Amino acid sequence: MWDFRQRCFRSTAWCSKCPSCTGNEEAEILYNTKVVSYNQLIEAVDDSGFEAILINLNGPRDLIKVIESTESGCFKAMFFPDGGGRESHRKEKIKQYYRSFLWSTVFTIPVFLTSMVFMYIPGLKHVMDTKVVNMLTVGELIRWTLATPVKFVIGRRFYVGSYNALRHGSATLDVLIVLGTNAAYFYSVYSVSRAATSPYFKSTDIFETSSMLISFILLGKFLEVLAKGKTSVAIAKLMELSPEAAILLTLDKEENLIGEEGIDSRLIQKNNMIKIIPVVKVASDGYAIWGQSHVNESMITGEARPVAKRKGDTVIGGTLNENAQMAKAPVQKFADFISKFFEPLVIILSFSTCLAWFLAGTFHGYPRSWIPSSMDSFELALQFGISVRSLHVHVL
């Protein structure tokens, strides 16, 4: 089990299945041990932009036996609870996104005000329009200064994510964000740089587009991890309903019963045979292999009516049926399918828009009066292309 978010590997020769669990922010990878090693698999997960932590390599009881069977024989092992480590990780992630959004807002609000508000206040408009160098104004310099840390410091996480995604030939949301904000930011840099070196060119920067996009996306990320945190708390409370102890049945090589022992329910391993006696909760998810009874599944269904269980029927314990959580809904699968083609399509549309307007301007396909006095046909076409590129990030 590796701790990473919703995206999984594509099916390869060594990774046949990778269902994700959005509630626990986990994914389970089934792979071919003859083709890939643990270290190679973890490295692949790290390269995809996620944090990889190998846990539950063997069952907990097997690990305890290995520790206690050392030559010195002086070690004693016991199961120690997580102590809220996963919850602490979620809380830290919430704090990180909150701080990023807060700092982004601190820089973005002045950029927005100088671009959209101060220009309509006579006294402030005069200050914003004051020339610094040639046609470069105070307002443009302020916006450039404030938008830069938002783009490259606060928004650094998007560059890292897009780099890791492009290395593996995939277009994630990080790639979309970087391309959209880069188009707006670097066009603005070109515009103000030309204004600073020309006594006639009037800049038309759009620094506010880049900063506001990053701020809104960080707000969405913050709300997302906040909602996931609340869902995880609810799941943890349901998991606390599982019993503390279980009765483990021991079998010989011919699968004859030779004994039973009481163990901590957290030490149950895959393929264990557990005895469920009357008036005792089911210790873990599994299926019935002998006998018949009725089980109260109200913790899952909300209905107190007993459900008949016979050989071959599945039973649900306090583990909350994680396989069901990991399965993607059909609408999510459809969205993932569409996203593979959405980014290339938007890039083509953006380039086509820019090219069409440039050719129309070059061959006088529209009135010259449509071009602002501070632009030429190429710059007007570039703005239309950037508008298409930025609009699709807004839609996402």
Secondary structure in CASP SS format (residue, H / E / C, confidence):
PFRMAT SS
TARGET T0000
AUTHOR 0000-0000-0000
METHOD secondary structure of the structure
MODEL  1
M C 1.00
W E 1.00
D C 1.00
F C 1.00
R C 1.00
Q C 1.00
R C 1.00
C C 1.00
F C 1.00
R C 1.00
S C 1.00
T C 1.00
A C 1.00
W C 1.00
C E 1.00
S E 1.00
K E 1.00
C C 1.00
P C 1.00
S E 1.00
C E 1.00
T C 1.00
G C 1.00
N C 1.00
E C 1.00
E E 1.00
A E 1.00
E C 1.00
I C 1.00
L E 1.00
Y E 1.00
N C 1.00
T C 1.00
K C 1.00
V C 1.00
V C 1.00
S C 1.00
Y H 1.00
N H 1.00
Q H 1.00
L H 1.00
I H 1.00
E H 1.00
A H 1.00
V H 1.00
D H 1.00
D H 1.00
S C 1.00
G C 1.00
F C 1.00
E C 1.00
A C 1.00
I C 1.00
L C 1.00
I C 1.00
N C 1.00
L C 1.00
N C 1.00
G C 1.00
P H 1.00
R H 1.00
D H 1.00
L H 1.00
I H 1.00
K H 1.00
V H 1.00
I H 1.00
E H 1.00
S C 1.00
T C 1.00
E C 1.00
S C 1.00
G C 1.00
C C 1.00
F C 1.00
K C 1.00
A C 1.00
M C 1.00
F C 1.00
F C 1.00
P C 1.00
D C 1.00
G C 1.00
G C 1.00
G H 1.00
R H 1.00
E H 1.00
S H 1.00
H H 1.00
R H 1.00
K H 1.00
E H 1.00
K H 1.00
I H 1.00
K H 1.00
Q H 1.00
Y H 1.00
Y H 1.00
R H 1.00
S H 1.00
F H 1.00
L H 1.00
W H 1.00
S H 1.00
T H 1.00
V H 1.00
F H 1.00
T H 1.00
I H 1.00
P H 1.00
V H 1.00
F H 1.00
L H 1.00
T H 1.00
S H 1.00
M H 1.00
V H 1.00
F H 1.00
M H 1.00
Y H 1.00
I C 1.00
P H 1.00
G H 1.00
L H 1.00
K H 1.00
H H 1.00
V H 1.00
M H 1.00
D C 1.00
T C 1.00
K E 1.00
V E 1.00
V E 1.00
N C 1.00
M C 1.00
L E 1.00
T E 1.00
V H 1.00
G H 1.00
E H 1.00
L H 1.00
I H 1.00
R H 1.00
W H 1.00
T H 1.00
L H 1.00
A H 1.00
T H 1.00
P H 1.00
V H 1.00
K H 1.00
F H 1.00
V H 1.00
I H 1.00
G C 1.00
R H 1.00
R H 1.00
F H 1.00
Y H 1.00
V H 1.00
G H 1.00
S H 1.00
Y H 1.00
N H 1.00
A H 1.00
L H 1.00
R H 1.00
H C 1.00
G C 1.00
S C 1.00
A C 1.00
T C 1.00
L H 1.00
D H 1.00
V H 1.00
L H 1.00
I H 1.00
V H 1.00
L H 1.00
G H 1.00
T H 1.00
N H 1.00
A H 1.00
A H 1.00
Y H 1.00
F H 1.00
Y H 1.00
S H 1.00
V H 1.00
Y H 1.00
S H 1.00
V H 1.00
S H 1.00
R H 1.00
A H 1.00
A H 1.00
T H 1.00
S C 1.00
P C 1.00
Y C 1.00
F C 1.00
K C 1.00
S C 1.00
T C 1.00
D C 1.00
I C 1.00
F H 1.00
E H 1.00
T H 1.00
S H 1.00
S H 1.00
M H 1.00
L H 1.00
I H 1.00
S H 1.00
F H 1.00
I H 1.00
L H 1.00
L H 1.00
G H 1.00
K H 1.00
F H 1.00
L H 1.00
E H 1.00
V H 1.00
L H 1.00
A H 1.00
K H 1.00
G H 1.00
K H 1.00
T H 1.00
S H 1.00
V H 1.00
A H 1.00
I H 1.00
A H 1.00
K H 1.00
L H 1.00
M H 1.00
E C 1.00
L C 1.00
S C 1.00
P C 1.00
E C 1.00
A E 1.00
A E 1.00
I E 1.00
L E 1.00
L E 1.00
T E 1.00
L E 1.00
D C 1.00
K C 1.00
E C 1.00
E C 1.00
N C 1.00
L E 1.00
I E 1.00
G E 1.00
E E 1.00
E E 1.00
G E 1.00
I E 1.00
D E 1.00
S H 1.00
R H 1.00
L H 1.00
I C 1.00
Q C 1.00
K C 1.00
N C 1.00
N C 1.00
M E 1.00
I E 1.00
K E 1.00
I C 1.00
I C 1.00
P C 1.00
V C 1.00
V C 1.00
K C 1.00
V C 1.00
A C 1.00
S C 1.00
D C 1.00
G E 1.00
Y E 1.00
A C 1.00
I C 1.00
W C 1.00
G C 1.00
Q C 1.00
S E 1.00
H E 1.00
V E 1.00
N C 1.00
E C 1.00
S H 1.00
M H 1.00
I H 1.00
T H 1.00
G C 1.00
E C 1.00
A C 1.00
R C 1.00
P C 1.00
V E 1.00
A E 1.00
K E 1.00
R C 1.00
K C 1.00
G C 1.00
D C 1.00
T E 1.00
V E 1.00
I C 1.00
G C 1.00
G C 1.00
T C 1.00
L C 1.00
N C 1.00
E H 1.00
N H 1.00
A H 1.00
Q H 1.00
M H 1.00
A C 1.00
K C 1.00
A C 1.00
P H 1.00
V H 1.00
Q H 1.00
K H 1.00
F H 1.00
A H 1.00
D H 1.00
F H 1.00
I H 1.00
S H 1.00
K H 1.00
F H 1.00
F H 1.00
E H 1.00
P H 1.00
L H 1.00
V H 1.00
I H 1.00
I H 1.00
L H 1.00
S H 1.00
F H 1.00
S H 1.00
T H 1.00
C H 1.00
L H 1.00
A H 1.00
W H 1.00
F H 1.00
L H 1.00
A H 1.00
G H 1.00
T H 1.00
F C 1.00
H C 1.00
G C 1.00
Y C 1.00
P C 1.00
R H 1.00
S H 1.00
W H 1.00
I C 1.00
P C 1.00
S C 1.00
S C 1.00
M C 1.00
D C 1.00
S H 1.00
F H 1.00
E H 1.00
L H 1.00
A H 1.00
L H 1.00
Q H 1.00
F H 1.00
G H 1.00
I H 1.00
S H 1.00
V H 1.00
R H 1.00
S H 1.00
L H 1.00
H H 1.00
V H 1.00
H H 1.00
V H 1.00
L C 1.00
END
